[in-house]
């Protein structure tokens, strides 16, 4: 991860989150989750990973997951070392 995205050294920087969704999403979802990397896992889930500027933005992402009827498995803040 780039040094300029480290909220532990600069609290004004976005936190990195990983959102796990049940099932594989197609590449057409990239536009809906702009700025997040979509990774398809071997166990059949999808990981959305990337910077989220604040809690309001995180709730907005989770609202999109809900509104599209996707099954949310987990939300984790990724620790930066």
GUGU-400987 format. One line per field, with one value per residue: x, y, z of N, C-alpha, C in turn; residue in three letters. Coordinates in nm, 2 decimals, m for minus. Example, Ala and Ser with C-alpha at 12.3 -4.5 7.8 and 13.67 -1.06 7.14 Angstrom:
<sites>
n_X <- 1.32  1.28 $
n_Y <- m0.57  m0.22 $
n_Z <- 0.78  0.71 $
ca_X <- 1.23  1.37 $
ca_Y <- m0.45  m0.11 $
ca_Z <- 0.78  0.71 $
c_X <- 1.32  1.29 $
c_Y <- m0.33  0.00 $
c_Z <- 0.78  0.79 $
res <- ALA  SER $
</sites>
This chain:
<sites>
n_X <- 0.08  0.05  0.25  0.12  m0.14  m0.19  m0.35  m0.26  m0.04  m0.12  m0.41  m0.60  m0.60  m0.76  m0.90  m0.82  m1.03  m1.18  m1.43  m1.63  m1.82  m2.09  m2.06  m1.95  m1.88  m1.93  m1.71  m1.85  m1.93  m1.73  m1.75  m1.96  m1.84  m1.63  m1.29  m1.23  m1.08  m1.17  m1.18  m1.19  m1.25  m1.12  m1.30  m1.54  m1.64  m1.65  m1.41  m1.40  m1.17  m1.01  m0.94  m1.14  m1.29  m1.42  m1.65  m1.91  m1.89  m1.82  m2.06  m2.22  m2.12  m2.19  m2.47  m2.51  m2.44  m2.64  m2.87  m2.85  m2.90  m2.71  m2.53  m2.38  m2.08  m1.86  m1.69  m1.39  m1.14  m0.83  m0.52  m0.24  0.10 $
n_Y <- m0.12  0.23  0.48  0.72  0.65  0.59  0.58  0.56  0.72  0.96  1.09  1.22  1.08  0.82  0.52  0.17  m0.07  m0.40  m0.56  m0.84  m1.03  m1.25  m1.49  m1.45  m1.15  m0.99  m0.82  m0.59  m0.46  m0.30  m0.02  0.06  0.02  0.21  0.28  0.07  m0.25  m0.54  m0.87  m1.20  m1.48  m1.81  m1.96  m1.88  m1.63  m1.27  m1.01  m0.68  m0.43  m0.15  0.21  0.40  0.70  0.79  0.72  0.77  0.73  0.46  0.35  0.42  0.25  0.01  0.03  0.03  m0.24  m0.37  m0.26  m0.38  m0.63  m0.81  m1.05  m0.97  m1.07  m1.00  m0.71  m0.55  m0.36  m0.30  m0.35  m0.15  m0.20 $
n_Z <- 0.00  m0.07  0.09  0.13  0.20  0.47  0.76  1.02  1.05  0.95  1.04  0.87  0.64  0.44  0.57  0.51  0.39  0.39  0.24  0.25  0.04  m0.03  m0.30  m0.64  m0.79  m1.10  m1.34  m1.42  m1.20  m1.11  m1.16  m0.99  m0.74  m0.72  m0.70  m0.53  m0.51  m0.67  m0.58  m0.66  m0.47  m0.40  m0.26  m0.35  m0.28  m0.29  m0.25  m0.16  m0.17  m0.04  m0.01  0.22  0.29  0.52  0.80  0.71  0.43  0.43  0.53  0.32  0.12  0.23  0.22  m0.05  m0.10  0.04  m0.09  m0.35  m0.29  m0.22  m0.02  0.27  0.42  0.58  0.73  0.75  0.89  0.74  0.88  0.87  0.82 $
ca_X <- 0.00  0.13  0.27  0.03  m0.27  m0.17  m0.42  m0.20  0.05  m0.20  m0.55  m0.68  m0.60  m0.86  m0.87  m0.83  m1.13  m1.20  m1.57  m1.65  m1.96  m2.11  m2.07  m1.86  m1.93  m1.87  m1.63  m1.94  m1.95  m1.62  m1.80  m2.04  m1.75  m1.52  m1.18  m1.21  m1.03  m1.26  m1.10  m1.28  m1.18  m1.14  m1.41  m1.67  m1.68  m1.58  m1.35  m1.39  m1.07  m0.96  m0.95  m1.27  m1.25  m1.48  m1.76  m2.02  m1.86  m1.83  m2.21  m2.27  m2.09  m2.27  m2.60  m2.51  m2.44  m2.78  m2.97  m2.83  m2.94  m2.59  m2.51  m2.26  m2.03  m1.78  m1.63  m1.27  m1.04  m0.70  m0.41  m0.12  0.23 $
ca_Y <- 0.00  0.35  0.54  0.83  0.60  0.53  0.66  0.56  0.83  1.08  1.06  1.27  0.98  0.72  0.38  0.07  m0.17  m0.52  m0.61  m0.97  m1.05  m1.39  m1.50  m1.38  m1.04  m0.97  m0.70  m0.48  m0.40  m0.21  0.12  0.08  0.03  0.29  0.30  m0.05  m0.36  m0.65  m0.99  m1.32  m1.58  m1.95  m2.02  m1.84  m1.50  m1.15  m0.92  m0.54  m0.38  m0.02  0.32  0.46  0.82  0.81  0.62  0.79  0.66  0.31  0.32  0.43  0.13  m0.10  0.05  m0.03  m0.39  m0.41  m0.23  m0.47  m0.77  m0.89  m1.10  m0.93  m1.17  m0.93  m0.59  m0.54  m0.25  m0.36  m0.29  m0.11  m0.22 $
ca_Z <- 0.00  m0.08  0.22  0.15  0.25  0.60  0.86  1.15  1.05  0.92  1.06  0.77  0.53  0.45  0.62  0.41  0.44  0.31  0.25  0.19  m0.01  m0.08  m0.44  m0.72  m0.87  m1.23  m1.36  m1.44  m1.07  m1.08  m1.16  m0.87  m0.63  m0.77  m0.60  m0.46  m0.59  m0.67  m0.59  m0.65  m0.39  m0.44  m0.19  m0.41  m0.23  m0.35  m0.16  m0.21  m0.08  m0.08  0.09  0.25  0.35  0.66  0.83  0.62  0.30  0.46  0.54  0.18  0.05  0.28  0.17  m0.19  m0.09  0.08  m0.20  m0.46  m0.25  m0.19  0.11  0.33  0.51  0.68  0.70  0.83  0.86  0.72  0.95  0.79  0.90 $
c_X <- 0.09  0.14  0.17  m0.11  m0.25  m0.23  m0.36  m0.10  m0.01  m0.35  m0.65  m0.69  m0.71  m0.81  m0.89  m0.93  m1.14  m1.34  m1.58  m1.80  m1.97  m2.13  m1.97  m1.93  m1.86  m1.79  m1.72  m1.96  m1.84  m1.67  m1.88  m1.95  m1.62  m1.41  m1.15  m1.17  m1.13  m1.18  m1.20  m1.19  m1.21  m1.26  m1.55  m1.72  m1.61  m1.53  m1.34  m1.29  m1.02  m0.98  m1.10  m1.24  m1.30  m1.59  m1.88  m2.01  m1.87  m1.98  m2.27  m2.24  m2.17  m2.42  m2.61  m2.52  m2.58  m2.88  m2.97  m2.87  m2.83  m2.58  m2.38  m2.21  m1.95  m1.73  m1.51  m1.19  m0.90  m0.60  m0.29  0.00  0.34 $
c_Y <- 0.12  0.41  0.65  0.78  0.53  0.62  0.66  0.67  0.96  1.05  1.12  1.18  0.88  0.59  0.28  m0.04  m0.29  m0.56  m0.74  m0.99  m1.19  m1.40  m1.42  m1.27  m1.03  m0.84  m0.57  m0.40  m0.30  m0.06  0.15  0.09  0.09  0.31  0.17  m0.16  m0.48  m0.78  m1.11  m1.43  m1.72  m2.02  m1.96  m1.70  m1.39  m1.06  m0.78  m0.48  m0.24  0.09  0.37  0.58  0.84  0.71  0.64  0.72  0.51  0.27  0.33  0.31  0.01  m0.09  0.00  m0.18  m0.43  m0.38  m0.32  m0.61  m0.86  m0.93  m1.06  m1.03  m1.10  m0.80  m0.57  m0.43  m0.32  m0.28  m0.26  m0.13  m0.14 $
c_Z <- 0.00  0.06  0.24  0.19  0.38  0.71  0.99  1.16  1.02  0.93  0.95  0.64  0.55  0.50  0.51  0.47  0.34  0.34  0.18  0.16  m0.06  m0.23  m0.52  m0.80  m1.00  m1.24  m1.38  m1.31  m1.04  m1.08  m1.04  m0.74  m0.66  m0.66  m0.52  m0.55  m0.57  m0.69  m0.57  m0.58  m0.44  m0.38  m0.24  m0.36  m0.31  m0.24  m0.23  m0.11  m0.13  0.03  0.10  0.34  0.49  0.68  0.75  0.49  0.32  0.46  0.40  0.10  0.10  0.24  0.03  m0.19  m0.06  m0.03  m0.32  m0.42  m0.23  m0.05  0.17  0.43  0.62  0.63  0.80  0.79  0.85  0.80  0.86  0.88  0.84 $
res <- UNK  UNK  UNK  UNK  UNK  UNK  UNK  UNK  UNK  UNK  UNK  UNK  UNK  UNK  UNK  UNK  UNK  UNK  UNK  UNK  UNK  UNK  UNK  UNK  UNK  UNK  UNK  UNK  UNK  UNK  UNK  UNK  UNK  UNK  UNK  UNK  UNK  UNK  UNK  UNK  UNK  UNK  UNK  UNK  UNK  UNK  UNK  UNK  UNK  UNK  UNK  UNK  UNK  UNK  UNK  UNK  UNK  UNK  UNK  UNK  UNK  UNK  UNK  UNK  UNK  UNK  UNK  UNK  UNK  UNK  UNK  UNK  UNK  UNK  UNK  UNK  UNK  UNK  UNK  UNK  UNK $
</sites>
